[in-house]
C-alpha cells in the first residue's frame, strides 16, 4: 500500500546570494515545482534568474552580506564571519514578512544560513526544514568542536555583544534565548552531502538529519559541454579548480602549470576563476587549457585526477565520478572536507603553503598509480548512488506537508 500523494502546496524556500548555498538545493526546488507545488524562493536579485529557471517564483529581498565578488570583505577574524549573518537577518526579516503577507506558505524550507526562515515559520505556525549543504552536528559536537572554537569569541566584548543581540532577537520573536540551539539544532534537516563526507556520521541523530546526498537533475542535455580535444586522445586528464570565490591565486596556478605542463601523458584543464588574469601565468604549454570557468562535472566525467579546494560541491562531484583528488583547502569547511576525503583513502590533503609544483605532481601521480585508490573511489560512488538524491529529498519534504 502506498501513501497518498500530497495535495499541491505553497512552499517557501529561503537562501542567501552565494553559489555554495543556492546550487546544492536548486534541483530539489525544480523537482518540487515539477510535482505541482507552488514554490516561492526568497533570494537577492543577483540569483533571481537562476531561481526562475526552476519554475519557482523569485521573492526578491535586499541583503547586506558580502558577495562572491568580494570575498575579502568578510574580514579575517571569526566574529567577522558570524556577525554579518545576524545583522543581515535582522534587517531582512521585515522585508520578508512584508513580501509574504497575505500569501503565507504551508511549509518553509531553507538554507542553514537563512536565520529569518525559521523565525518566520514559527510566526506562521508552519513546519520548517533545514537544507544543509555541508556537514552537520553530531552527538558530542559541542564539546569536541564548538566549545573550543567559540570560547575566545564568547569571552570577548564584541562576541558577548553579538550573542546578546542574537538572544534578544530570538526572544523578541518567541524562540527563547538559546543561540547555539537555534544555529545548530534544527527541528528537521535534509543533508545535501553524501554520508561519506560527514565526520562521525554514526553519531548524527537520524531522527533529525537525513542524508540524501548530492541532488542533481537530468544532465543529459548538458553532459557534453566539455569534450576531450583531439590532442588529448590517449592521455590522462587532470582538472584543477579552486571553485568560484578563493581564486586569486596566480602563484598556485603557475605551480600547476610547472608541475604538469609538457608531461607527455597528461592533458590539464585549468580553471583560474574571475580574479586571476591569464597573463599572470606566464608561458602555458600546449597540453594545458586555461579557462575562467569550466563545466566542472562534465570535465570530471573524463578526468583521471582532480586538484580541488575541497568545497562541498567539488568534493561531492569528485566522489560521484570516482575521481582521485588532491585537496588544497582555502577556507572554512574545506579543511574538514579535505581531512575526510583523505581519511576515505580517495585523496591527498596538501596544505596551500606546501602546494608547490613538486608536491602537486607527486600527489597526483601517486594517487593515479595506486589501484587501491581506484577501488575505494568506486566503493564510495556506489554508496552515494543509494542515498536517493533529489527524488528522496522531495519525498521527505512532501512528507512534512502531511
Buried (B, 14 or more C-beta within 10 A) or exposed (E): EEEEEBEEBBBBBBBBBBBBBBBBBBBBBBBBBEBEBBBBBBBBEBBBEBBEEBBBBBBBBEBEBBBBEEBEEBEEBBBEEBBBBBBBBBBBBEBBBEBBEEEBBBBBBBBBBBBBBBBBBBBBEBBBBBBBBBBBBBEEBBEBBBEEEBEEBEEBEEBEEBBEBBBEBBEEBEBEBBBBEBBBBBEBBBBBBBBBBBBBBEEBEEEBBBBBBBBBBEBEEEEEEBEBEEEBEEBBBBBBBBBBBBBBBBEBBBBBBBBBBEBEEBBBBBBBBEBBEBEEBEEBEEBBBBBEEBBBBBBBBBBBBBBBBBBBBBBBBBBBBBBBBBBBBBBBBBBBBBBBBBEBBBBBBBEBEEBBBEBBBBBBBEBBEEEEBBEBBEBBBEBBEEBBBBBBBBBBBBEBBE
